[in-house]
Amino acid sequence: MFSMSRNSSAEHAADSSDGAAATAVAGVGASEGLFPSPPSPAIYAAGLSKRFGETVAVKSLSLTVQRGEVFGFLGPNGAGKTTVVKLLLGLVRPSGGQVMVLGAPAGDREMRKRIGYLPELFRYQALLTAAEVLRLHCRLLRLARSSWEEQTRRSLETVGLLDRGDDRVGTFSKGMQQRLGLGVALLGDPMLVVLDEPTSALDPVGRRDVRAIIGGLRERGATVFLNTHLLAEAEQVCDRVAVIDKGTAVATGTLAELLGRQTRVRLKVGGLGESWWSRLGRFGRWHRQQEWAVVDGIDASQIADLVDEVVKLGGRVEAVIPEHQSLETRFLELLSDR
């Protein structure tokens, strides 16, 4: 497993360097008034590319992840997601473009001290106990020895393994090993946590626990970069997402921006004849679905107006069911457009 050393002094030093640059307010000279520039983004990539021989894994990828946000990185298998993660961490060198992480070039040693990483595929020594694995990584991270026991206890408690700390890893289920890997990623209170498919081996309880952990990281101001193909999970925890396909970002934004305001509404209406909606075409695209009249593409703010119009036509509105587009549906639309 890839380990990165972190400590509080390095963190404070890096934060100080982020804010050291100053800009003069318009009309005020540098000697009269200086203000610190805002912190750099947690992740900044511009024109990022990676080739493996003739294979293009990442092609002109650009994205910005702000500090303190939970950013979802979504895409089908083979889209280049894990390659991008390795580029951000400095595990592989880019073929082109620029990438900065926590204000430093990807792979910078000081930058690595402030990152926690859970890879998609990892394996710990079966003969070690969970606590021994965590203490080993405390050592690899060069944390103060006096903090090892507290760091180990806190990580085990956070990921729900406190009562299994003295059990050998070889006795753990795949889901428990996934929890332990997440515990390793949380050692040293990292400012950026990169999670590559963190819930792939977990049951519903485990996925709920991971969502709670991600929420806790957000509350303390850490940035989370979540690489996942489980769109329902991303929809519940992410502030913004990027959809990647064939090594290129095809859409980036908040969920509201990606899904838009348009929705689908199903209505059950009595007292009107067939195709009564032909006079209401301005609200969207209509079709029949058994006993329901369905309108696609209606703006959510127009639903009340639609009901009023049905009543004016003499109809009796028995049911109105809005159906907002899911991230999964929008994801499939974006890929089919390509």
Protein Blocks (a to p, Z undefined) as FASTA:
>chain_A
ZZddddfklmmmmmmmmmmpccddehiafkloccddddddfbdcehiacdehjacfbghi
acdddehiacdddddehilmmmmmmmmnopaccfbdcddeehiaehiaklmmmcccddfb
dcddfkbcfklmmmmmmmmnopafklmmmmmmmmmmmnopmmmmmpcfklpcfklmmmmm
mmmmmgopiabdcdehkllmpcfklmmmmmmmmmmmmmnopacddddfblklmmmmpmbd
cddeehiafbgcdfklmnombdcdddddehiaehklmmmmmnoccddehjbccdehiafk
lmmmmmmmmmmnopacfbdcdddddfklmmmmmmmmZZ
